[in-house]
Amino acid sequence: MRASTDLSTMEREAYRAYWSDGIVDLYVGISMLFIGAMWTWVNDLAGIAGVLPAVFVAPVLTAHKRFVEARLGHVEWRPARRAWERRNVWLALGAGVGLLLLGIAGYVVAADGGGLGVAPGILAWLLALIAIGLAILLDARRMLLYAAVLAVSGVAVVLLEAKPGWPMLAGGAVATAVGVVMLRRFVTRYPVVQER
């Protein structure tokens, strides 16, 4: 039983190291900066701002895998970990798409109705929920920081009656900065493995 516990702990640590390179954080941060900038300064193209980041999901994940495996080697996760990851990916994708659609609908209804006054904060709060989901999926507590920044800045844009892109700019700046620090630490801690 003790060996099983030790292996589970080792696998969890390896899984956390696998996602600690900062590439996903950089992708999320730069994507939020791009979308936030579009929503803040280029209103005519705000509706398609999420298309470009969405196109880059697969290439970023492929680059992440190659980058990490060059330093940590190839890891074959246990079947239980793969099943857990697969289930959580589908749950996160479903929840993310559902929340995004709900957010867009809520924004349109609130903005058209001239009512609630919370429309500018809706997307930020939904992105905060997605960040919480990513924290669970990737076992990455730093995503909770991004969620907090998004949630608080969502409240700020509502109170200040500002444009809805500002929370994404704030969250994107934090995620990008954290991603740069993580990438630097990862490269220092895990140099490229040389084939012998």
Salt bridges, closest charged atoms under 4 A:
ASP6 OD1 - ARG2 NH1 3.63
GLU11 OE1 - ARG78 NE 2.67
GLU11 OE1 - ARG81 NE 3.83
ASP21 OD2 - HIS64 ND1 2.85
ASP25 OD2 - ARG142 NE 2.66
GLU69 OE2 - HIS74 ND1 2.99
GLU76 OE1 - HIS74 NE2 3.11
GLU76 OE2 - ARG82 NH1 3.66
ASP139 OD2 - ARG12 NE 2.72
ASP139 OD2 - ARG16 NE 3.77
